């Protein structure tokens, strides 16, 4: 990776003469102080906006009336080069500072989507995406900043910061499905008329604020959530397909935020509301966009598989989505990986069928022979059965249940859409897998099943970082499990079966992406391979005889 060019500070009056280390430190300190003062000035201006207002300056919704702010909501950017009258005695040295703004973030441009619209179910939804996208009123801002700021009452700078951060994608994750594979989701053009729907916008901003705060609640996020729920109550009685679709999207975002923040009671309440809204949709006989229906289906299925929530829908409830026989969709050969063959008697027979289908699904993905929606239909069928099999696998024993969880992880990662927009799912599954392994790893159920055990540890530890956070520490349970595995490996080495166990674990089962190549990132895995490979010389000679 190329190094960035080194910056040299020189005297103003003696060009070419570098500053000594003390002067450089003083200069950097001065620049930090100037930037800090500017940041404090902007904060003070925001506070003055409120201190200078009376109660008559607020609307009935608690928002500041237009034109009542004392200062501009987003001050014009200033450069670091300022005159002596602004910087005082240290101004002469300021000319040596390069034109750097330490408060700016990388420029992010949002380009309009040139792709065609989704085939929407209702004619009222056939709106041009280009017409849905407003022009930015302020240069450099996200095109939706001004509109969202006007509806929610948040400062434009705050809204723009959220829209250009990773929090924006995380807020939209529950709405993105395989049907958005060819769409420009970044500019929100996939959701018609959203700028006129306060419930959607409040739910979006609430989810962004919550995710930017590591999914911890604050007064700001609680206020936004309350406003989103109020707007939903106002919108639900209206019989409008577009409005109803956006209300469903708003509830999905609220459910997602509740699940990520650990508020499972709240998650259940929002899911109950979503179910009743879907019942109203069924009764009315109106058609909803297929991407919204698919998002509802995956929300319901994932909630049942991850949180143990009550499952309310199935493929039968969405005939417009799953109306084809999956047996005719793909014809690749489905073989059970050889690592599972010697353990078939302790794995549920229906789970073995799922494992074969996951193998076939991986082959299809590798050949790139099906569209993303068709692949999603296949994955939906497999995951639905994996969720249903939970009780049967638990009754059969820990080996079968652990294999079910590992199969769920690998199947989820077959979809690039699921990987990108539901990265928390394999992480949660790896936590459940670690819990079962830690409780049973020394049980007789794992006797003579060391290759299967090692594969399960490998899958769980690899999936624990699937959310893309490289700085996330590995689940402590897997560290403890790997320590136990190292103790068990001593016995494998004595029996001269360690190499066979290791090779079977790395090649005889199901894997995702480049997991095998990155196996040494798992704590103690390198030590395990070293221990297995260092067979005593005397043992080798006796084995040769």
Order of alpha helices (4+ residues) and beta strands (2+ residues): alpha-alpha-alpha-alpha-alpha-alpha-alpha-alpha-alpha-alpha-alpha-alpha-alpha-alpha-alpha-alpha-alpha-alpha-alpha-alpha-alpha-alpha-alpha-alpha
